Amino acid sequence: MAKTKGGQGTPATVALTKAGADFTLHPYEHDANAQAYGEEAADALGVPYERIFKTLVAETEAGLAVAVVPVAGKLDLKAFAAALKGKKAAMAEAAKVERVTGYVVGGISPLGQRKRLPTVVDASALAFETIYFSAGRRGLQIETAPGNLVTLTGAITAQIAKD
């Protein structure tokens, strides 16, 4: 797999490079009118929705936490909270998420966030040799082994996605 290419460095790619992890960057033309960023990336790159993961941030009793789920599904907030040993979770406000992570909505990466948040990666990621997720800006995806994501974020894996 390739390393970062000139001019495409983000905190996420820096984290992978520092860790010595293999990854490939996949740029694509972002449509400013797109509303479903993960689906847009999957369609642009010709990758099944199950292999592209979106990064969501939710509020739990313990504070903000990150959920990484396939764009093919939705986050099961109850399962997410349970994975973090809590009772409930709710999606966090976009402005707060951008402030805490340092990324804009539609380009939030689970890696290289301003503040390291507890992270749960949907267990379905482990079924693939590589998965895709945001590299930290709209129009740029990282492809890497799911183990790299889990290790570098200190994530736990659990069934947190639903259809």
N, C-alpha and C positions, 0 to 999 in steps of 0.2 A: 504494500500500500504506500501511497505517496505521503509526503510530509506537506506542511503548509506551503502555499504558493505565495509569491510576493504580493503585498498589498491586501491580503485577505486575513491577516492576523487579528484575532479577537481574544478576549480573555479565555474563552473555551479552547481555542486552538493552542494558546500559550500553555494552558494547563496540561493538555495532552502531550505537547512537545516536551515540556519539562519532565513529565513522567516517563518519557521514552516510549510512549504507546504508539502503535501503528494506527494510522487513520488516513482516510481519503476525504478531501473536500469536494463537494459537488455544488458549484454555483449554478444558478438558474435565473432566468429573467423574472423578477417579481412584478406582479400586476398590482398597482396601487389600489385598484378597486376590489381586490380579493378580500373576502371575509373569512374564509376557511383556509388558514395558512398552511396547515399540515396537508390537507387534501391538494392544495395548489402545488406544494413541493412534490408530493407523490406523483401527480399528473405530469408535472414538468420533467421529472426525472425518470418516469416510467417504472416506478417502484410500487409494489403492492402496498395498500394502505396498512396492512398488518405489520410491515417492516419499518414504517416511518412513525416515530414516536413524538408526541407533543408534550411540552413541559407546562404543567399547570401549577398554580400556587393557591393553596387553601389555608384558611384560618382554622386552627384546632384549639382545644383548651390550652395547649402548651405554647401556642403562637403559630407563626407561619411555617408551612412545610411544603415541600415540592412533591408533585406526583408526575411520573413519567408513564404515559399510557399510549397505546397505538391510536393513530388518527382514525382507525376503523371503528373505534368504540368511544364510550364516554367514561368519565371517572365515576366510580361508585363511591360516593362520599362516605357512606357508612363503613364500607370495607376499608377505605383509606384510613379513617379514624381508628378503626380496630387494629390495623397494622401498626399504628403508632401508639397503641395501648390507650386510646381515647374512646370517647363515646360519640362525638359528633364533629363534623367539619363543614365548612361553607366556603365557597369560592371567595378569594380575596379580591378587593377592589383593584382595578387595573393600575391606577395611579400609585397606590401603595406598593404593588408588585414591581413596577418599574423603578421606584425609588430604592427598594430594598435589594433587588437583583442587579440593577445597573443596566438592564436590557429593556428594549421596547417590546410591547405585546406583539406577538407574531414573530419575534426574533429572540425569545427567551431560551437560553440554553441551560441545561441542568449543571453545566460545568462553568467555572470561572465567575460565579456570582459574587457580588460585593460582600455579602454575608453568607457564610455556609449555613444552609438550612437543612433540617432533617429531610431525607429524601427516600421515597418509595418508588421502585421501578416495578411495573407490572411484570409478573412472572412469565408472561408470554414472550418477553424479550429473550429469555434464555433458550428458546427453541431455535433461534437463528444464529448462524455463524457471525453475521454482522447485522447491525441495525443502523438506522439513520435518525438523527435528531438535529435540532437547530444548532448552528455554529455560533450563534450570538447576534445574528442580524437576518432580516428578511432577505431571501434569495440565496442563502448559503446553508447547506446541510453538511454535517459530519457523518461519515460512515466509519464505524469501528466495532470491535467485538463488544457484546453487552457486558462482559466481565470488566472491560476497561471503564465503562460508565459506572458500574456498581462500585468498583474499587475506588475510583477517584472522587466519587461523591460520598462514599461511606454509606451507600444506600442499603436498604433491606429490600428483598423482593417479596411480593405478595400478589394475590389475585385482586387487583383494585379496578380493573376495567370491566365494563358491562356493555352489551350490544345496544 
